């Protein structure tokens, strides 16, 4: 079924974005701004955003997943 394949792709996307966001949160931030604190805050914001995208994909996958 088409919705089953879409749900599978969304789950895979959810895992990828979740891991990418988690690695961004705990990894060493890039030197984007002048101070270290600003770089950590920027990395935390990016990581949180990526994890939220993963959560949204997981919710959409569970919504589209057929119950049959």
Backbone bond lengths (Angstrom), bond angles and torsions (degrees), N, CA, C in turn:
res aa  C-N    CA-C-N  psi(-1)  N-CA   C-N-CA  omega(-1)  CA-C   N-CA-C  phi
1 X - - - 1.450 - - 1.522 110.07 -
2 X 1.292 114.46 150.37 1.455 119.21 -177.81 1.527 111.62 -68.44
3 X 1.330 118.22 -40.15 1.456 119.86 -178.22 1.529 110.97 -69.75
4 X 1.325 117.31 -29.15 1.464 119.86 177.01 1.527 110.61 -67.76
5 X 1.326 117.11 -41.40 1.460 120.79 177.71 1.525 110.55 -66.73
6 X 1.314 116.83 -40.06 1.461 120.46 178.32 1.522 110.53 -63.40
7 X 1.325 116.70 -41.68 1.460 120.35 177.78 1.518 111.03 -62.54
8 X 1.336 116.92 -39.38 1.458 120.30 178.79 1.528 110.90 -64.57
9 X 1.328 117.33 -43.42 1.466 120.54 178.62 1.528 111.35 -64.65
10 X 1.331 116.56 -37.63 1.458 119.60 178.35 1.527 111.77 -67.56
11 X 1.330 117.42 -37.18 1.466 120.36 176.55 1.525 110.14 -65.03
12 X 1.326 117.10 -42.92 1.467 120.07 177.37 1.523 110.38 -61.89
13 X 1.330 116.89 -43.32 1.466 120.51 176.08 1.516 112.05 -62.38
14 X 1.316 116.20 -37.35 1.459 120.55 178.27 1.522 111.22 -63.07
15 X 1.316 116.32 -43.53 1.462 120.41 179.06 1.522 110.57 -64.68
16 X 1.322 116.75 -43.37 1.469 120.38 -179.25 1.522 110.71 -63.50
17 X 1.335 117.85 -49.23 1.462 119.94 -179.42 1.525 111.91 -66.78
18 X 1.321 117.09 -36.21 1.458 119.93 178.30 1.520 112.08 -63.77
19 X 1.335 116.33 -46.26 1.462 119.49 178.48 1.523 112.16 -67.32
20 X 1.332 116.29 -40.23 1.465 120.26 178.64 1.528 110.48 -61.87
21 X 1.310 116.80 -43.52 1.462 121.00 177.97 1.516 112.49 -65.54
22 X 1.346 116.52 -40.38 1.469 120.17 179.17 1.524 110.99 -65.15
23 X 1.331 116.89 -42.01 1.463 120.44 177.91 1.521 110.39 -65.61
24 X 1.327 117.31 -37.49 1.464 120.53 177.62 1.523 110.97 -65.72
25 X 1.348 116.55 -37.17 1.464 119.85 179.70 1.524 112.36 -66.46
26 X 1.350 117.73 -44.07 1.456 118.49 -175.33 1.513 114.02 -96.72
27 X 1.304 118.09 -8.33 1.456 120.78 -179.55 1.527 112.23 -76.64
28 X 1.301 114.18 172.28 1.465 120.91 176.58 1.530 108.33 -78.04
29 X 1.327 117.67 123.09 1.467 119.06 -176.67 1.525 112.14 -71.65
30 X 1.311 115.19 152.03 1.464 121.02 176.84 1.522 109.20 -72.56
31 X 1.306 115.64 157.86 1.462 121.24 179.67 1.535 108.21 -81.88
32 X 1.319 115.59 84.54 1.461 120.74 -177.84 1.519 112.12 -94.46
33 X 1.325 115.35 -40.85 1.455 120.62 -175.83 1.531 109.43 -118.04
34 X 1.308 116.25 -177.79 1.457 120.93 -174.82 1.517 114.70 -67.85
35 X 1.328 119.15 -47.26 1.452 121.08 -174.60 1.513 112.87 -103.56
36 X 1.334 115.49 159.06 1.462 120.27 -179.94 1.528 111.85 -66.04
37 X 1.318 117.02 -37.95 1.464 120.02 -178.46 1.529 110.88 -62.87
38 X 1.316 116.96 -39.88 1.469 120.23 178.48 1.525 111.04 -64.77
39 X 1.333 116.30 -37.50 1.464 119.68 179.32 1.526 110.96 -66.73
40 X 1.335 117.11 -40.38 1.461 119.63 177.93 1.529 111.27 -66.95
41 X 1.315 117.90 -38.45 1.463 120.40 178.02 1.520 111.06 -66.09
42 X 1.335 116.88 -39.25 1.458 120.60 177.89 1.524 110.64 -65.15
43 X 1.337 117.37 -42.84 1.463 120.89 178.60 1.525 110.95 -64.99
44 X 1.326 117.36 -37.85 1.466 120.40 178.37 1.522 110.95 -65.32
45 X 1.317 116.82 -41.08 1.466 120.14 177.78 1.510 112.16 -64.58
46 X 1.323 117.02 -42.70 1.464 120.26 178.79 1.523 111.20 -66.16
47 X 1.321 116.65 -44.21 1.465 120.05 179.97 1.516 112.06 -62.76
48 X 1.323 116.33 -41.82 1.457 120.22 178.69 1.524 110.76 -63.84
49 X 1.310 117.11 -40.95 1.464 120.71 177.80 1.518 112.29 -62.83
50 X 1.329 117.01 -41.50 1.461 120.27 179.70 1.526 111.57 -67.84
51 X 1.321 116.84 -39.93 1.466 119.86 177.03 1.532 110.10 -64.13
52 X 1.327 117.64 -39.20 1.473 120.88 178.16 1.526 111.13 -64.13
53 X 1.319 117.83 -37.90 1.467 120.30 175.69 1.524 109.91 -62.78
54 X 1.334 116.54 -41.07 1.459 119.89 176.41 1.515 112.68 -61.73
55 X 1.321 116.85 -40.42 1.473 120.52 177.95 1.521 110.81 -65.34
56 X 1.316 117.41 -40.86 1.474 121.07 178.22 1.525 110.13 -62.99
57 X 1.342 117.64 -42.33 1.464 120.25 177.68 1.526 110.86 -62.64
58 X 1.332 117.77 -39.21 1.467 120.54 179.74 1.526 110.83 -65.80
59 X 1.317 117.00 -39.97 1.470 120.26 178.27 1.530 110.57 -65.41
60 X 1.325 116.86 -42.85 1.467 119.54 177.81 1.528 111.51 -64.38
61 X 1.333 116.98 -38.39 1.466 119.72 179.42 1.521 110.80 -64.80
62 X 1.322 117.69 -40.72 1.458 119.93 178.72 1.526 111.51 -69.96
63 X 1.306 117.73 -29.02 1.455 121.09 177.56 1.534 110.28 -72.04
64 X 1.310 117.64 -40.01 1.475 121.49 -177.12 1.529 113.51 -84.36
65 X 1.332 117.63 -13.23 1.451 120.73 -176.65 1.527 110.53 -68.89
66 X 1.320 117.25 124.05 1.468 119.09 -179.57 1.534 110.73 -70.16
67 X 1.297 116.36 143.60 1.461 121.71 -177.18 1.531 113.03 -87.52
68 X 1.313 117.75 -6.32 1.481 121.37 -175.69 1.497 111.82 -71.58
